[in-house]
Amino acid sequence: IYAEPAPGDQMRLAELLYGRPARVGVLLGPDTAFLRPVLHDATEVVMYTPGDDLNHTLNSMTRAETLLALPDSDIYNAENVRNILLSTYRRKQGVLGFSSDMVKVGALATTYSEIEDINAQVAEIAAHFVATGELAEPQFPRYFRTIINEGVASSLDLRVTDAARNFARRAPAPQ
């Protein structure tokens, strides 16, 4: 199970936040290039090579109104994350973070999974393996919750609805 939120769920969250299909941009580096096939709904996918000018790369994303951040240490690291958040904020682009901590420091929103959510999915995968002998393919978290930075949303002139606030897929209660 991948650690980051499912891109499809993040795109759906963007749609709920913007009240329509949002134009989502994604920066992919060497660590996240493998995700390109699952990002077919993104408006703009830009490849980033370590050493490129990150500001120039961000500025080239002219059609995107929000940036889907994926955990790639070449792009989102202690040196760059503040700059990315400020740069996108100035351009009135929201950032869909890859963790609740990222939202707390200035990203617009994210879906995130608690350990209980991951445990429920692992139990389902294990039960499927025991029943069939087939190992499941790598997958994104199935169960999640949403966190929204209401201050950032307000600054971006987004009216956050209850549908966005309550966007979640909860794990079934243990039997």
VENSUL-V861342 format. One record per backbone hydrogen bond with DSSP energy under -0.5 kcal/mol. CO is the residue of the C=O (numbers start at 1). NH is the residue of the N-H. E is the energy in kcal/mol with one decimal. If there is no record, write none. Layout:
co=(CO;CO)
nh=(NH;NH)
e=(E;E)
//
This chain:
co=(4;6;7;8;9;10;11;12;13;14;15;15;22;23;23;24;24;25;26;26;28;29;29;32;33;35;36;37;39;44;44;46;49;52;53;54;55;56;58;60;65;66;66;67;67;68;70;72;72;75;77;77;80;81;82;83;84;85;86;87;88;89;94;95;95;95;96;99;100;101;102;103;108;109;110;112;114;114;115;116;117;118;119;120;121;122;123;124;125;126;127;128;129;139;144;145;147;148;149;150;151;152;153;154;158;161;162;164;169)
nh=(141;10;11;12;13;14;15;16;17;18;19;20;24;65;66;43;44;68;28;46;48;32;33;35;36;38;39;40;42;26;46;28;52;54;57;58;59;60;61;62;94;25;68;69;96;27;72;75;76;77;80;81;84;85;86;87;88;89;90;91;93;92;67;97;108;109;69;103;104;105;107;106;149;97;147;145;117;118;119;120;121;122;123;124;125;126;127;128;129;130;131;132;133;2;169;112;110;150;153;154;155;156;158;157;160;165;166;167;144)
e=(-0.7;-2.2;-2.7;-2.0;-2.2;-2.3;-2.1;-2.1;-2.6;-2.5;-1.3;-1.0;-0.9;-2.7;-1.6;-1.9;-1.9;-3.2;-0.5;-3.0;-3.7;-1.1;-1.3;-2.2;-1.8;-1.5;-1.7;-0.5;-1.9;-2.5;-0.5;-2.8;-2.9;-0.8;-2.3;-2.8;-2.7;-1.1;-1.5;-1.8;-1.7;-3.0;-0.5;-0.8;-3.0;-0.6;-1.4;-1.8;-2.9;-1.0;-0.7;-2.7;-2.7;-2.6;-2.5;-2.7;-2.6;-2.1;-2.4;-1.1;-3.2;-1.7;-3.1;-0.9;-2.0;-1.2;-2.6;-1.3;-1.9;-1.2;-2.2;-1.3;-3.2;-1.8;-2.3;-2.5;-0.5;-1.9;-2.9;-2.1;-1.7;-2.8;-2.4;-1.9;-2.4;-2.8;-2.4;-2.2;-2.2;-2.6;-2.2;-2.3;-3.0;-2.8;-2.0;-2.2;-1.9;-1.1;-2.4;-2.4;-2.1;-1.7;-2.9;-1.7;-0.9;-2.4;-2.7;-1.2;-1.9)
//
